Amino acid sequence: MECLWDIYGIIILPNEYLLGVKMEEKREKFVRLAEQRVNRALNDLRLIGNLSNRNAYSFTDEDVKKIFRTLQKELDQAKARFSDADGMSAGDFKL
């Protein structure tokens, strides 16, 4: 890598180097946050699955359909946001 020095003795790095570092930092941040958030979502999905215990909870088939319809809709919207910057959440879930 070719570096230049300014009149104060400070190294001037080429723009390609700076962009590469910034892109790597963005990648590391994405990976770190994606792993945390996906693992948290997986854990929450397992907890939702625990609600299927009829000895502990009372629910209707319509409740179950509404839960999974809402989850699928949010998942589809999240997936679309990776190709469409206009995707937004529809709000909080309520039974």
TORBA-182351 format. One record per residue: x, y, z of N, C-alpha, C in turn. Coordinates in Angstrom, 2 decimals. Layout:
// TORBA-182351
n_east | n_north | n_up | ca_east | ca_north | ca_up | c_east | c_north | c_up
X | Y | Z | X | Y | Z | X | Y | Z
...
END
This chain:
// TORBA-182351
n_east | n_north | n_up | ca_east | ca_north | ca_up | c_east | c_north | c_up
0.85 | -1.16 | 0.00 | 0.00 | 0.00 | 0.00 | 0.89 | 1.23 | 0.00
0.57 | 2.14 | -0.87 | 1.35 | 3.36 | -0.98 | 0.73 | 4.44 | -0.11
1.50 | 4.95 | 0.84 | 1.03 | 6.00 | 1.74 | 1.77 | 7.28 | 1.43
1.12 | 8.38 | 1.71 | 1.74 | 9.69 | 1.56 | 1.79 | 10.35 | 2.92
2.72 | 11.29 | 3.09 | 2.84 | 12.03 | 4.33 | 2.47 | 13.48 | 4.03
1.71 | 14.10 | 4.93 | 1.42 | 15.51 | 4.72 | 2.53 | 16.34 | 5.37
2.41 | 17.64 | 5.31 | 3.50 | 18.51 | 5.79 | 3.68 | 18.43 | 7.30
2.72 | 17.88 | 8.02 | 2.83 | 17.76 | 9.48 | 3.30 | 16.37 | 9.91
3.65 | 15.55 | 8.93 | 4.14 | 14.21 | 9.24 | 3.03 | 13.20 | 9.51
1.82 | 13.51 | 9.10 | 0.68 | 12.61 | 9.29 | 0.52 | 11.76 | 8.03
0.28 | 10.47 | 8.23 | 0.12 | 9.57 | 7.09 | -1.22 | 9.84 | 6.41
-1.18 | 9.93 | 5.09 | -2.39 | 10.06 | 4.29 | -2.60 | 8.74 | 3.58
-3.71 | 8.08 | 3.93 | -4.02 | 6.78 | 3.35 | -4.88 | 6.95 | 2.11
-4.72 | 6.08 | 1.14 | -5.57 | 6.15 | -0.07 | -7.04 | 5.91 | 0.30
-7.95 | 6.52 | -0.45 | -9.38 | 6.37 | -0.20 | -9.82 | 4.92 | -0.26
-9.21 | 4.13 | -1.13 | -9.59 | 2.73 | -1.26 | -9.37 | 1.99 | 0.07
-8.31 | 2.34 | 0.77 | -8.02 | 1.71 | 2.05 | -9.08 | 2.10 | 3.08
-9.40 | 3.37 | 3.14 | -10.38 | 3.85 | 4.10 | -11.74 | 3.23 | 3.84
-12.14 | 3.14 | 2.59 | -13.42 | 2.53 | 2.25 | -13.43 | 1.05 | 2.61
-12.32 | 0.37 | 2.40 | -12.21 | -1.04 | 2.74 | -12.35 | -1.27 | 4.23
-11.73 | -0.41 | 5.03 | -11.82 | -0.53 | 6.48 | -13.26 | -0.28 | 6.92
-13.87 | 0.76 | 6.40 | -15.23 | 1.08 | 6.78 | -16.19 | -0.04 | 6.39
-16.01 | -0.61 | 5.20 | -16.86 | -1.70 | 4.76 | -16.69 | -2.92 | 5.67
-15.46 | -3.19 | 6.09 | -15.21 | -4.32 | 6.98 | -15.86 | -4.07 | 8.34
-15.81 | -2.84 | 8.84 | -16.46 | -2.52 | 10.10 | -17.97 | -2.69 | 9.99
-18.54 | -2.28 | 8.87 | -19.97 | -2.45 | 8.65 | -20.34 | -3.93 | 8.61
-19.51 | -4.73 | 7.97 | -19.76 | -6.17 | 7.88 | -19.72 | -6.80 | 9.27
-18.70 | -6.44 | 10.05 | -18.57 | -6.99 | 11.41 | -19.77 | -6.60 | 12.26
-20.22 | -5.37 | 12.13 | -21.39 | -4.91 | 12.89 | -22.63 | -5.68 | 12.46
-22.81 | -5.87 | 11.14 | -23.96 | -6.62 | 10.63 | -23.96 | -8.04 | 11.19
-22.83 | -8.72 | 11.11 | -22.74 | -10.11 | 11.57 | -23.04 | -10.18 | 13.07
-22.45 | -9.28 | 13.84 | -22.66 | -9.29 | 15.29 | -24.13 | -9.08 | 15.63
-24.75 | -8.07 | 15.04 | -26.15 | -7.77 | 15.34 | -27.08 | -8.84 | 14.79
-26.80 | -9.36 | 13.59 | -27.65 | -10.40 | 13.00 | -27.64 | -11.65 | 13.88
-26.47 | -12.06 | 14.34 | -26.39 | -13.24 | 15.19 | -27.18 | -13.04 | 16.48
-27.02 | -11.89 | 17.11 | -27.74 | -11.61 | 18.35 | -29.25 | -11.61 | 18.14
-29.69 | -10.92 | 17.10 | -31.13 | -10.76 | 16.88 | -31.79 | -12.04 | 16.41
-31.12 | -12.79 | 15.54 | -31.71 | -14.06 | 15.07 | -31.77 | -15.05 | 16.22
-30.73 | -15.13 | 17.03 | -30.75 | -16.04 | 18.17 | -31.85 | -15.66 | 19.16
-32.04 | -14.35 | 19.38 | -33.12 | -13.89 | 20.27 | -34.49 | -14.26 | 19.68
-34.65 | -14.07 | 18.37 | -35.92 | -14.42 | 17.70 | -36.18 | -15.92 | 17.79
-35.15 | -16.73 | 17.58 | -35.31 | -18.19 | 17.68 | -35.74 | -18.60 | 19.08
-35.14 | -17.99 | 20.08 | -35.51 | -18.29 | 21.45 | -36.97 | -17.90 | 21.70
-37.37 | -16.73 | 21.23 | -38.75 | -16.29 | 21.41 | -39.73 | -17.20 | 20.67
-39.35 | -17.69 | 19.50 | -40.21 | -18.64 | 18.78 | -40.38 | -19.94 | 19.57
-39.31 | -20.38 | 20.20 | -39.42 | -21.58 | 21.05 | -40.37 | -21.33 | 22.21
-40.32 | -20.13 | 22.78 | -41.22 | -19.79 | 23.87 | -42.67 | -19.74 | 23.39
-42.90 | -19.25 | 22.17 | -44.25 | -19.27 | 21.60 | -44.71 | -20.72 | 21.45
-43.81 | -21.60 | 21.02 | -44.15 | -23.02 | 20.91 | -44.56 | -23.61 | 22.24
-43.98 | -23.12 | 23.33 | -44.36 | -23.61 | 24.66 | -45.82 | -23.30 | 24.99
-46.40 | -22.30 | 24.33 | -47.80 | -21.96 | 24.57 | -48.75 | -23.05 | 24.08
-48.26 | -24.03 | 23.37 | -49.10 | -25.11 | 22.85 | -49.51 | -26.10 | 23.94
-48.99 | -25.96 | 25.14 | -49.31 | -26.86 | 26.24 | -50.75 | -26.60 | 26.72
-51.67 | -27.48 | 26.31 | -53.09 | -27.30 | 26.67 | -53.35 | -27.52 | 28.15
-52.43 | -28.14 | 28.87 | -52.59 | -28.30 | 30.31 | -52.36 | -26.98 | 31.05
-51.62 | -26.08 | 30.41 | -51.30 | -24.80 | 31.06 | -52.06 | -23.62 | 30.47
-52.53 | -23.76 | 29.22 | -53.14 | -22.62 | 28.52 | -54.42 | -23.04 | 27.81
-55.29 | -22.08 | 27.64 | -56.52 | -22.28 | 26.87 | -56.47 | -21.37 | 25.65
-56.66 | -21.95 | 24.47 | -56.60 | -21.17 | 23.24 | -57.46 | -21.84 | 22.18
-57.83 | -21.05 | 21.19 | -58.65 | -21.57 | 20.08 | -57.78 | -21.76 | 18.85
-58.31 | -22.49 | 17.89 | -57.61 | -22.63 | 16.61 | -57.44 | -21.28 | 15.93
-58.43 | -20.40 | 16.12 | -58.34 | -19.06 | 15.54 | -57.18 | -18.27 | 16.17
-56.96 | -18.44 | 17.49 | -55.82 | -17.79 | 18.15 | -54.51 | -18.23 | 17.51
-54.39 | -19.54 | 17.29 | -53.16 | -20.11 | 16.70 | -52.95 | -19.58 | 15.29
-54.04 | -19.56 | 14.49 | -53.93 | -19.04 | 13.13 | -53.50 | -17.58 | 13.12
-54.07 | -16.80 | 14.04 | -53.74 | -15.38 | 14.10 | -52.27 | -15.17 | 14.49
-51.79 | -15.94 | 15.44 | -50.38 | -15.85 | 15.85 | -49.47 | -16.10 | 14.66
-49.69 | -17.23 | 13.98 | -48.77 | -17.61 | 12.90 | -48.96 | -16.78 | 11.65
-50.17 | -16.28 | 11.42 | -50.39 | -15.36 | 10.30 | -49.61 | -14.06 | 10.53
-49.65 | -13.56 | 11.76 | -48.94 | -12.33 | 12.11 | -47.43 | -12.52 | 12.03
-46.95 | -13.64 | 12.56 | -45.51 | -13.91 | 12.50 | -45.03 | -14.03 | 11.05
-45.80 | -14.74 | 10.22 | -45.41 | -14.90 | 8.82 | -45.42 | -13.57 | 8.09
-46.40 | -12.74 | 8.36 | -46.48 | -11.42 | 7.73 | -45.25 | -10.58 | 8.09
-44.89 | -10.57 | 9.36 | -43.72 | -9.80 | 9.82 | -42.44 | -10.36 | 9.22
-42.33 | -11.68 | 9.14 | -41.15 | -12.30 | 8.55 | -41.05 | -11.95 | 7.07
-42.17 | -11.98 | 6.35 | -42.17 | -11.60 | 4.94 | -41.77 | -10.14 | 4.75
-42.26 | -9.26 | 5.64 | -41.91 | -7.85 | 5.55 | -40.43 | -7.63 | 5.84
-39.90 | -8.33 | 6.83 | -38.47 | -8.19 | 7.15 | -37.62 | -8.66 | 5.98
-38.01 | -9.77 | 5.35 | -37.27 | -10.29 | 4.20 | -37.31 | -9.30 | 3.05
-38.46 | -8.69 | 2.83 | -38.61 | -7.73 | 1.73 | -37.75 | -6.49 | 1.94
-37.50 | -6.13 | 3.18 | -36.71 | -4.93 | 3.46 | -35.26 | -5.07 | 2.99
-34.80 | -6.29 | 2.82 | -33.44 | -6.48 | 2.33 | -33.32 | -6.13 | 0.85
-34.45 | -6.04 | 0.16 | -34.41 | -5.64 | -1.24 | -35.23 | -4.38 | -1.49
-35.96 | -3.92 | -0.47 | -36.82 | -2.75 | -0.60 | -36.67 | -1.88 | 0.64
-36.10 | -0.70 | 0.48 | -35.85 | 0.19 | 1.61 | -37.13 | 0.78 | 2.19
-38.28 | 0.63 | 1.53 | -39.52 | 1.23 | 2.00 | -40.30 | 0.33 | 2.97
-39.85 | -0.89 | 3.23 | -40.60 | -1.81 | 4.10 | -40.62 | -1.34 | 5.54
-41.79 | -1.31 | 6.13 | -41.94 | -0.88 | 7.52 | -42.82 | -1.86 | 8.28
-42.63 | -1.94 | 9.59 | -43.43 | -2.81 | 10.44 | -44.86 | -2.29 | 10.54
-45.81 | -3.21 | 10.60 | -47.21 | -2.83 | 10.68 | -47.62 | -2.49 | 12.11
-46.79 | -2.76 | 13.11 | -47.14 | -2.45 | 14.49 | -47.01 | -3.65 | 15.39
-47.52 | -3.50 | 16.61 | -47.45 | -4.55 | 17.61 | -48.57 | -5.56 | 17.42
-48.32 | -6.76 | 17.90 | -49.29 | -7.86 | 17.82 | -50.25 | -7.80 | 18.98
-51.54 | -8.02 | 18.71 | -52.57 | -8.12 | 19.75 | -53.51 | -9.25 | 19.38
-53.89 | -10.05 | 20.36 | -54.89 | -11.12 | 20.14 | -56.28 | -10.53 | 20.24
END
